[in-house]
Amino acid sequence: MNTTNVSGHVNGLSDIVQNDLEMSSLHKVSVRPPESMMHSIKDSVKETFFPDDPFKQFKNQPRKRKLLLGVRYIFPILEWAPRYSFKFFRSDLIADSSFVPPLVYAILGSSRDIAIGGVAITSLILASALEKEVSHTQNPELYLHLALSATFLAGIFQAIMGIFRLGFIIDFLSHATLIGFMAGAAVVVSLQQLKGFLGLKEFTKKTDIVSVMRSVWKQTDKWKWETIVIGIAFLCFLLITRHISKKKPKLFWISAAAPLTTIIIGTLLVLSTHLEKHGVQIIGNLKSGLNPVTVNDLVLNGKHLKAIIKIGLIISIITITEGVAIGRTFALIKKYHIDGNKEMIAMGMMNMIGPCFSCYMTTGIFSRTAVNFNAGCKTAVSNIVMSIAVMLTLLFLTSLFHYTPLVALSSIITSAMLGLIDIQGAHHLWKVDKVDFLVAMAAFVGVVFGNIEIGLAVAVTISVLRVILHVSRPHTAVLGNIPNTTIYRNTEQYPDAKRVPGILILRIDGPIYFSNSSYLRERIMRWIDDEEERKDNGNTSQYVILDMAPVTTIDTSGIKMLEELKRTVEIKGLQLVLSNPGSDLMEKLQKARLIEILGENWIFLTISEAVKVCCSLLNSRKLNGEMNIDNDDQGGG
């Protein structure tokens, strides 16, 4: 009875696919013509380092046009400048009255929002590393020269990484990482503003929440109520103006002008009431004039060269990672894309030119970028405007900021941080992908309880481990036939999909590498063993079809695994069949002579064609078996 049912199902399936056989013959899986090693390397380099094909626009263009396109590619400012409008200038002018970005980045960078400056962690790393080489108290001049030299070399490293298209390194900063990083950085920056809000003169240099709160609570006797009141008032003013602008977009200028208004009101308040005498800290004297040219002070030889190369390499990686993470965070909010390679070149050139004018290591600063973002910045013109404004300020206007209260600056920064904690985004991660939520929380906790670098390192490590896990443990599935079609899908995803009697169809969802070949062999054999346990139901399999369509590539360990799998299934009396292998896979199988071992006739273009042949052979065997039984019965009679 079971044999009749199996035969009927096989015959039914054969009838379905027989129509296709009448329309067309079986297709042979082709192998692409062999390529030279240089051509293969060229294709690999192109796919790895130039996936976006940045030189596509240069094809079939006259020489002058190619030159113009090349200049635009190197200097992104030339791409958007022709389309610049007064409307954008109005937003950029208002936005950039809040921070100071470098002019170099404005010309070369691809981010519209990022603000450039020195960051605490880089300063600490640079200071601690240089202190091992020279004392800043005993030889301050050499100490300064080494700091500038390390910055210059870091810029070279960053530019080289960008030129050689190593921006894919930054791609390990996933969307989940950015959500956690942004929230953590917002908390950290807000906590740092407690110094200004409470009027404290001494404050921890550490950024983790434990150290900050310990420093705050140890100085409760030094809190200044005047500063606290002013800070809360300014913060409420900034939040109210932002709320008004959100409710009525036409009044966007109210929120945009609020930071400058806060500075003016705070300065006038101190001037009129002399609050500096009551513990309200002010900016004080600012040195006027531009910094001197220091190109001749760079130390690029001598006994300290090895040390500054090491320092430069370390801080180059840290700053480019942090800078691009900040840039991508705000680009994500505004729904545009920044090029990691261009960012490396821009920051590299910035840190190469900066040391020639008394500037040490700089990168994107979260707090300044947040202020710029909230002020409504539209393009990099905001950077150019502020570069000019700062130059004029340093030359002529520094005395005007003498009485500006530090708490006013703290309130501006804190208001910019609020709202950047994406609770809805984190909740979405939790609903969609728990591992992504874990990555976001790792970045958040790492930044808040450690520092930015720890947060990024932990989040990236978890992301990399997840990738390694996916590669080393690729998903496999049993496929079944969708009724009345020649389509085969995962039986768990499609419960209506019918498994073909006598045939076990498996799909490998990923490339086959040394890291997963043993796992795949064991997993496939487990599927086969599970299938053999169904013998009592008359469902003994005789063919194992591997759908190789998702297998993008294979290495020698994977080839060896297929060879061993072939021998193992033959011992069990089964036939191994491959369907839809890709060109790269077929090329390697041919070079390894595995096609000869597997049998060229057992490699098919589609699962459907493989099933056709296997079903036909199963039918033939069953018919021959029934005929033999009839002959035995007649002979016995």
Summary of the structure (lengths in Angstrom):
residues: 637
radius of gyration: 33.6
end to end distance: 23.0
largest distance: 125.1
contacts: 2092
relative contact order: 0.13
helix: 67%
strand: 6%
